[in-house]
């Protein structure tokens, strides 16, 4: 059992809902922007399933590698695949290369998105924002060619609002564009669609960029996983562990 949400978390989430409900007419709709991986979804189970499949495929040829991978659990999945492998003793260059190639082609595709798990309270909170009158914008580093169909299906299966008025799904046009660069390019354009009142992401750099663009919005860092060497969050960026209000 997880402890109940902190009062500070309840306050931040509630204030975003208040901004939506009190948003003045004639200013364009209020926008609430959500990242997906590491924010609304825990994608560690996706990596775990891919590595378990690899383990099954090489069990006869590489029993030592399969044995090492068999030690993995969701809690042992790190942001970097190399750190995950090192944690269970897979360090040979050839093994790391082969596993990385196997993982990359599957992780960044529709095929394993069904393994993702919605973060606690996420679907309910996004639904509450939409019902209160916000336009929900899913702004993700996933790419259109490889992950659009699976992303839409995953959102629907986990009861997030999708495929209806007041919901936008914004993905990278191609996989080669860096996530941070993509969001830095898109963030200033969101004001064309309305007024950003909330922004949620698990990467400090993205939160800092959003705060610079929209200083009056509630910009929130989800304290899940983040890229190694991430900057410190600017003062004024709020922090949450999940989306539970109750």
ZAKOLMAR-664155 format. One record per atom (N, C-alpha, C, O): x, y, z; residue in three letters. Coordinates in steps of 0.1 Angstrom, whole numbers, plus 2048, in hexadecimal, padded with zeros to 3 digits. Layout:
BEGIN
XYZala ...
REM end
This chain:
BEGIN
8087F4800unk 800800800unk 80980C800unk 81280E808unk 8068167F7unk 80D8227F7unk 80782C801unk 7FB82B804unk 80F835807unk 80A83F810unk 800848808unk 8028497FCunk 7F784E80Funk 7EE858808unk 7F6863802unk 801866807unk 7F086A7F8unk 7F78757F2unk 7FA8817FCunk 7F1883805unk 8058877FAunk 808893803unk 7FE89E801unk 7F98A07F6unk 7FC8A680Bunk 7F38B2809unk 7F88BB7FEunk 7F08C17F7unk 8058BC7FCunk 80A8C57F2unk 8078C07E4unk 8048C87DBunk 8068B27E2unk 8028AD7D6unk 7F48AF7D3unk 7F08B37C8unk 7EB8AD7DDunk 7DD8AF7DBunk 7DA8BE7D8unk 7D28C17D0unk 7E28C77DEunk 7E08D57DCunk 7E38D97CDunk 7DC8E07C7unk 7EF8D47C8unk 7F38D77BAunk 7E88D27B0unk 7E48D97A8unk 7E58C67B2unk 7DB8C07A9unk 7CE8C77A9unk 7C78C979Funk 7C98CA7B5unk 7BD8D17B7unk 7BD8DF7B1unk 7B38E47ABunk 7C88E67B2unk 7C98F47ADunk 7C98F479Eunk 7C38FD798unk 7CE8EA797unk 7CD8E9789unk 7BE8E8785unk 7BA8EE77Bunk 7B78DF78Cunk 7A98DD789unk 7A18EA78Cunk 7988EE784unk 7A58F2796unk 79F8FF798unk 7A190978Dunk 798910789unk 7AE909788unk 7B191277Dunk 7A890F771unk 7A491876Aunk 7A690276Funk 79E8FE763unk 78F903765unk 78990975Cunk 78A900771unk 77C903773unk 779912774unk 76E917771unk 78391A778unk 782929778unk 78793076Cunk 78893C76Cunk 78B929762unk 79192F756unk 787939750unk 77C93474Dunk 78B94574Dunk 78294F747unk 77F94B739unk 787947731unk 77394E735unk 76F94C727unk 77595771Funk 779962723unk 777953712unk 77D95D709unk 78C95D708unk 792965701unk 793954710unk 7A1953711unk 7A694770Aunk 7B294370Bunk 79E940703unk 7A19336FEunk 7A0928709unk 7A092C714unk 79F91C705unk 79D911710unk 7AA910718unk 7B5912714unk 7A890C725unk 7B490872Dunk 7BA8FB728unk 7B38F2724unk 7C78FB727unk 7CE8EF723unk 7D68E972Funk 7DC8F0737unk 7D58DB72Funk 7DD8D4739unk 7E58CA731unk 7E08C2729unk 7F38CB732unk 7FC8C372Aunk 8028B8732unk 8078BA73Dunk 8018AC72Dunk 8078A0733unk 81189972Aunk 80E89571Funk 81C896730unk 82588C72Aunk 82087E72Cunk 81787D734unk 825874725unk 820867727unk 82A85E72Funk 82785B73Aunk 83585A728unk 83F85172Funk 84585873Bunk 84B86273Aunk 844851746unk 849856753unk 841861759unk 844865764unk 835864753unk 82C86E759unk 81E86875Bunk 81A865766unk 817865750unk 80B85E752unk 80C84F752unk 804848757unk 81784A74Cunk 81A83C74Bunk 827838751unk 83183F750unk 82782D758unk 83482675Cunk 83781C750unk 83081274Eunk 84281F749unk 84681773Eunk 85080C741unk 855805738unk 85480B74Eunk 85D801752unk 8587F374Funk 8607EA74Bunk 84B7F0751unk 8477E374Dunk 8497DF73Eunk 84A7D473Aunk 8497EA736unk 84B7E8727unk 8597E2725unk 85B7D971Eunk 8637E972Cunk 8717E572Bunk 8727D7731unk 8797CE72Bunk 86C7D473Cunk 86D7C7742unk 8687BC739unk 86F7B2738unk 85D7BE733unk 8577B472Aunk 8607B171Eunk 8627A671Aunk 8667BC719unk 86F7BA70Dunk 87B7B2711unk 8807A970Aunk 8817B571Dunk 88D7AE721unk 88979F725unk 892796723unk 87D79D72Aunk 87978F72Dunk 878787720unk 87B77B71Funk 87278E716unk 871787709unk 87F784703unk 8817796FEunk 88878D704unk 89678A700unk 89C77F708unk 8A3776702unk 89A77F715unk 89F77471Dunk 89A766718unk 8A275D717unk 88D766715unk 887759710unk 88E755703unk 890749701unk 89175E6FAunk 89675B6EDunk 8A47566EEunk 8A874E6E5unk 8AC75B6F8unk 8BA7576F8unk 8BD74D703unk 8C974A706unk 8B374870Aunk 8B573F715unk 8BE733712unk 8C773071Aunk 8BD72D706unk 8C5722703unk 8D37266FFunk 8DC71F702unk 8D47306F7unk 8E17356F2unk 8E973C6FCunk 8F573B6FDunk 8E3744704unk 8EA74D70Eunk 8E374B71Cunk 8DD754721unk 8E5740722unk 8DE73D72Funk 8E274773Aunk 8DA74A743unk 8EF74B73Aunk 8F3754744unk 8EC762743unk 8E976874Dunk 8EB767737unk 8E4773734unk 8D5772739unk 8D077B73Funk 8CF767735unk 8C1765738unk 8BF764747unk 8B576974Dunk 8C875E74Eunk 8C875D75Dunk 8C976B763unk 8C176E76Cunk 8D277375Eunk 8D3781763unk 8C6789761unk 8C178F76Aunk 8C1788755unk 8B578F752unk 8A978B75Aunk 8A079275Dunk 8A977E75Eunk 89E778766unk 89E77F774unk 89377D77Aunk 8A8786778unk 8A878D785unk 8A079A785unk 89C79F78Funk 89C79E779unk 8967AB777unk 8887AC77Dunk 8807A277Bunk 8847B7783unk 8777BA787unk 8757C9782unk 87E7D077Eunk 8687CD783unk 8657DB77Funk 86E7E5787unk 8737EF781unk 8707E3793unk 8777EC79Cunk 8867ED798unk 88D7F779Cunk 88B7E3791unk 8997E378Dunk 89B7E977Funk 8A77EA77Aunk 8917EE778unk 8927F476Bunk 89680376Dunk 88F80A774unk 8A2806768unk 8A7814769unk 8A481C75Cunk 8A0816752unk 8A682975Dunk 8A4831751unk 8AC82D745unk 8A782C73Aunk 8B982A748unk 8C282673Dunk 8C281673Dunk 8C3810747unk 8C0811731unk 8C1802730unk 8CE7FD734unk 8CE7F273Bunk 8D9803731unk 8E67FE736unk 8E77FD745unk 8ED7F474Aunk 8E180774Cunk 8E180675Bunk 8D87FA75Funk 8DC7F4769unk 8CD7F8759unk 8C57ED75Cunk 8CD7E075Aunk 8CC7D7763unk 8D37DE74Funk 8DB7D274Dunk 8E67D0756unk 8E97C575Bunk 8ED7DB759unk 8F97DB762unk 8F47D6770unk 8FB7CF777unk 8E87DA774unk 8E37D7781unk 8E17C8783unk 8E07C478Funk 8DF7C1778unk 8DD7B277Aunk 8E97AB774unk 8E979E772unk 8F47B2772unk 9017AB76Eunk 9037A975Funk 90C7A175Bunk 8FB7AF757unk 8FD7AE748unk 9067B9744unk 9017C5742unk 9127B7741unk 91C7C173Eunk 9257BF732unk 92B7C872Dunk 9257B272Dunk 92D7B0721unk 9287B8715unk 91C7BA713unk 9317BE70Eunk 92E7C8704unk 9247C26F9unk 91B7C96F6unk 9277B66F5unk 91F7B06EAunk 9107AE6F0unk 9077B06E8unk 90F7A96FCunk 9027A7702unk 8FA7B4703unk 8EF7B46FFunk 9017BE708unk 8FA7CB70Aunk 8F67D06FCunk 8EB7D66FBunk 8FE7CF6F2unk 8FB7D46E5unk 8EF7CC6DFunk 8E57D36DAunk 8EF7BF6E0unk 8E47B76DAunk 8D77BA6E1unk 8CC7BB6DBunk 8D77BB6EFunk 8CB7BD6F6unk 8C67CB6F3unk 8BA7CD6F2unk 8CF7D56F2unk 8CB7E36F0unk 8C47E46E2unk 8BA7EB6E1unk 8C97DD6D8unk 8C37DD6CBunk 8B57D66CBunk 8AC7DB6C5unk 8B47CB6D2unk 8A77C46D3unk 89D7CD6DAunk 8927CE6D6unk 8A17D36E5unk 8987DC6EDunk 8947E86E5unk 8887EB6E6unk 89D7EF6DFunk 89A7FB6D8unk 88F7F96CDunk 8868026CCunk 8907EF6C6unk 8867ED6BBunk 8787EA6C0unk 86F7EB6B8unk 8777E66CCunk 86A7E26D2unk 8657EC6DBunk 8597EF6DCunk 86E7F36E3unk 8697FD6EDunk 8638096E5unk 85880E6EAunk 86980D6DBunk 8648186D3unk 85B8146C8unk 85D8176BCunk 85180C6CBunk 8478076C1unk 83A8056C9unk 8398066D5unk 82F8036C1unk 8228006C6unk 8217F36CEunk 8187F16D6unk 82A7EA6CBunk 8287DC6CEunk 8277D96DDunk 8217CF6E1unk 82E7E16E5unk 82F7DE6F3unk 8297E96FCunk 82B7E8708unk 8227F26F6unk 81C7FD6FEunk 8117F8707unk 80E7FE712unk 80C7EC704unk 8017E770Dunk 8077E271Bunk 8007E0724unk 8147E271Cunk 81B7DE728unk 81B7EA732unk 81D7E773Eunk 81A7F672Dunk 81B802736unk 810801740unk 8057FC73Eunk 81380774Cunk 809808757unk 80781775Aunk 81081F75Bunk 7FA81A75Bunk 7F782875Eunk 7FB82C76Cunk 7F9824776unk 80183776Eunk 80583C77Bunk 7F983E784unk 7EE84177Funk 7FA83D791unk 7EF83D79Bunk 7E884A799unk 7EE85579Aunk 7DB849797unk 7D2855796unk 7D285C789unk 7CB866787unk 7DB858780unk 7DD860773unk 7D186176Bunk 7CD86C767unk 7CB856768unk 7BF85675Funk 7B385E765unk 7AD86575Eunk 7B285C772unk 7A7863778unk 7A9872778unk 7A087A776unk 7B687677Bunk 7B988477Bunk 7B888B76Dunk 7B289676Cunk 7BD884763unk 7BC88A756unk 7AD88B752unk 7A989574Cunk 7A6881755unk 797881752unk 79088D759unk 788893754unk 79488F766unk 78F89B76Dunk 7928A8767unk 78A8B1766unk 79E8A9762unk 7A28B675Bunk 7998B874Funk 7958C374Cunk 7978AD747unk 78F8AE73Bunk 7818B173Eunk 77B8B9737unk 77B8AA748unk 76E8AD74Cunk 76B8BB751unk 7618C0750unk 7768C0757unk 7758CE75Dunk 7758D9752unk 7728E4755unk 7798D5746unk 7798DE73Bunk 7868E1734unk 7878E972Bunk 7908DA738unk 79E8DC732unk 79F8D4725unk 7998CA723unk 7A78DA71Cunk 7AC8D2711unk 7B88CA716unk 7C28D071Aunk 7B88BD715unk 7C38B5719unk 7CC8B370Dunk 7C88AF703unk 7D98B6710unk 7E38B4705unk 7ED8AA70Aunk 7F48AC714unk 7EE89E703unk 7F8895706unk 8048986FDunk 8048976F1unk 80F89D703unk 81B8A16FCunk 8268976FFunk 82B89770Aunk 82988F6F6unk 8328836F9unk 83E8826EFunk 83D8876E3unk 84987D6F3unk 85487A6EAunk 85286E6E2unk 85C86A6DBunk 8478676E3unk 84485C6DAunk 8438616CCunk 84086D6CAunk 8458596C2unk 84585D6B4unk 8398586ACunk 83384D6AFunk 8348606A3unk 82885D69Bunk 82A850693unk 821847694unk 83484E68Cunk 835841683unk 83583468Bunk 82E82B687unk 83C834697unk 83D82869Eunk 8348266AAunk 83281A6AEunk 82D8316AFunk 82682F6BCunk 8198366BCunk 8138366C7unk 81483C6B2unk 8078436B3unk 7FC83A6B6unk 7F483C6BFunk 7FB82F6AEunk 7EF8266AFunk 7EF8206BDunk 7E581F6C4unk 7FA81B6C1unk 7FB8146CEunk 7F981E6DAunk 7F381A6E4unk 7FD82A6D8unk 7FB8346E3unk 7ED8376E5unk 7E88386F0unk 7E683A6DAunk 7D783C6DBunk 7D08316E1unk 7C78326E9unk 7D48246DDunk 7CD8196E3unk 7D08176F2unk 7C78146F9unk 7DD81A6F6unk 7E0819704unk 7D982370Cunk 7D4820717unk 7D882F707unk 7D083A70Funk 7C2835710unk 7BC83771Bunk 7BC830706unk 7AE82C707unk 7AC820711unk 7A3820719unk 7B5816710unk 7B480B718unk 7B680E727unk 7B1807730unk 7BE81972Aunk 7C081D738unk 7B682873Cunk 7B882E747unk 7AC82A734unk 7A1833738unk 7A5842738unk 79E84A73Funk 7AF846731unk 7B285472Funk 7A9859724unk 7A685271Bunk 7A6866725unk 79E86C71Aunk 7A686C70Dunk 7B187170Dunk 7A0868702unk 7A78676F5unk 79C8666EBunk 79285F6EDunk 79E86C6DFunk 79586A6D4unk 7888726D6unk 77E86E6D1unk 78987D6DDunk 77D8856DFunk 7818946DFunk 78C8976DFunk 77789D6DEunk 7798AB6DEunk 7818AF6EAunk 77E8AB6F5unk 78A8B86E9unk 7928BD6F4unk 79D8B46F8unk 7A28B5704unk 7A28AC6EFunk 7AD8A36F2unk 7B78A36E6unk 7B28A16DBunk 7C38A66E8unk 7CD8A76DEunk 7D989D6E1unk 7DD89D6EDunk 7DD8966D7unk 7E888C6D9unk 7F48916D0unk 7F28916C3unk 7FF8966D5unk 80A89C6CEunk 8168936CFunk 81C8926DAunk 81A88D6C4unk 8268846C4unk 83088A6BBunk 82D8936B3unk 83D8856BCunk 8488896B3unk 8458856A5unk 83F87A6A3unk 84888D69Bunk 84688968Dunk 84E87D689unk 84A875680unk 85A87B68Funk 86287068Cunk 86B86D698unk 86D8756A1unk 870861698unk 87785C6A4unk 8858626A6unk 88B8626B1unk 88A86869Bunk 89886E69Cunk 89987B6A3unk 8A487F6A6unk 88D8816A6unk 88D88E6ADunk 88E88C6BBunk 8878846C1unk 8988936C2unk 89A8916D1unk 88E8966D8unk 8878A06D4unk 88A88F6E3unk 87E8926EAunk 87E8A16EFunk 8748A86EEunk 8898A46F6unk 88A8B26FBunk 8898BD6F1unk 8828C76F3unk 8908BA6E5unk 88F8C46DAunk 8818C56D5unk 87C8D06D2unk 87A8BA6D4unk 86C8BA6CFunk 8638C26D8unk 85B8CA6D4unk 8648C06E5unk 85B8C76EEunk 85F8D66EFunk 8568DE6F0unk 86C8D96EEunk 8708E76EEunk 86A8EE6E2unk 8678FA6E2unk 8688E76D7unk 8638EC6CBunk 8548EE6CCunk 84E8F86C7unk 84D8E46D2unk 83E8E46D2unk 8398ED6DDunk 82E8F46DBunk 8408EE6E9unk 83A8F56F4unk 8359036F1unk 82A9076F5unk 83D90C6EAunk 8389196E8unk 82C91A6DFunk 8249246DFunk 8299106D7unk 81E9106CEunk 81190C6D5unk 80690E6CFunk 8119076E1unk 8059026E7unk 7FC90E6EAunk 7EF90C6EBunk 80191A6ECunk 7F99266EFunk 7EF9296E3unk 7E59306E5unk 7F19236D8unk 7E89256CDunk 7DB91E6CFunk 7D09226CAunk 7DB9146D7unk 7CF90C6DAunk 7C89106E7unk 7BD90C6E9unk 7CE9186EFunk 7C891C6FBunk 7D2921705unk 7DE924702unk 7CE921712unk 7D792671Dunk 7DC91A725unk 7D491372Bunk 7E9918725unk 7EE90C72Dunk 7ED91073Cunk 7F391A741unk 7E6907743unk 7E4909752unk 7EB8FE75Aunk 7EE900765unk 7EF8F3753unk 7F68E875Aunk 7FF8E1750unk 7FB8DF744unk 80A8DD755unk 8148D574Dunk 81A8CB756unk 81F8CE761unk 81A8BE752unk 81F8B3759unk 8298AB751unk 8268A7746unk 8358A9757unk 8408A2750unk 84A89C75Aunk 84A8A1765unk 851891756unk 85A88B75Funk 86989075Dunk 87288C764unk 86B899753unk 87889E750unk 87A8AC754unk 8728B5750unk 8838AF75Dunk 8858BD762unk 8888C7757unk 8838D2757unk 88F8C374Cunk 8928CC741unk 8858D173Aunk 8838DC737unk 87C8C7739unk 86F8CA732unk 8668D373Bunk 8608DD737unk 8678D1748unk 85F8D9752unk 8658E7752unk 85D8F1752unk 8728E9752unk 8788F6752unk 8748FE745unk 87290A745unk 8748F673Aunk 8708FD72Dunk 86290172Eunk 85E90C729unk 8598F9733unk 84B8FC734unk 84990873Eunk 84191173Bunk 850908749unk 84F913752unk 85492074Cunk 84E92B74Funk 85E920744unk 86292C73Dunk 858931733unk 85693D732unk 85192872Cunk 84792C723unk 83A93072Aunk 83393A725unk 83692A735unk 82992C73Bunk 82B92E74Aunk 827925752unk 83193974Funk 83493B75Dunk 82793B766unk 829939772unk 81C93E760unk 81093E768unk 80993076Aunk 7FF92F771unk 80E927763unk 808919763unk 80E91176Funk 818915774unk 807907773unk 80C8FE77Dunk 8158F3775unk 80F8EB76Eunk 8228F5776unk 82B8EB770unk 8308E177Aunk 8348E5785unk 82E8D4777unk 8308CA781unk 8398BF77Cunk 8378BA771unk 8438BC784unk 84C8B1781unk 8478A4788unk 8458A4794unk 84689A780unk 84388C786unk 85088678Aunk 859884782unk 851883797unk 85E87E79Cunk 85E86E79Aunk 85D8677A3unk 86086A78Dunk 86185C78Aunk 86F85A785unk 87985A78Dunk 871857778unk 87E856772unk 88186276Aunk 879869764unk 88E865769unk 893870760unk 8A086D75Aunk 8A786475Funk 8A4874750unk 8B0872749unk 8BC875752unk 8BB87F75Bunk 8C786E751unk 8D3871759unk 8D887F756unk 8D888374Bunk 8DC885761unk 8E289375Funk 8D789E75Dunk 8DB8A8758unk 8CB89B760unk 8C08A575Eunk 8C38B1767unk 8C98B0772unk 8BF8BD762unk 8C18C976Aunk 8B88C9776unk 8AE8C2777unk 8BB8D277Funk 8B28D578Aunk 8A58DC785unk 8A68E477Bunk 89A8DA78Bunk 88E8E1787unk 88F8F078Cunk 8948F3796unk 8898F8784unk 889906787unk 880908794unk 877900796unk 88291379Bunk 87A9167A7unk 86C9197A1unk 86A921797unk 8629147A7unk 8549167A2unk 84E90979Cunk 84290879Aunk 8578FF798unk 8528F3793unk 84E8EA79Eunk 8568E87A8unk 8428E579Eunk 83D8DC7A9unk 8418CE7A6unk 8458CA79Bunk 8408C57B1unk 8448B77B0unk 8398AE7B5unk 8348B17C0unk 8378A47AEunk 82D89A7B2unk 83388C7B0unk 83C88A7A8unk 82E8827B7unk 8328747B5unk 82886C7ADunk 82B8637A6unk 81B8717ADunk 81186B7A4unk 8058757A4unk 8078817A7unk 7F98707A0unk 7EE87979Dunk 7E28767A7unk 7D787A7A4unk 7E58707B2unk 7DA86D7BCunk 7D687A7C3unk 7DF8827C8unk 7C987C7C4unk 7C48877CCunk 7BE8827D9unk 7BF8887E4unk 7B98767D9unk 7B386F7E4unk 7BC8647E9unk 7B885E7F3unk 
REM end
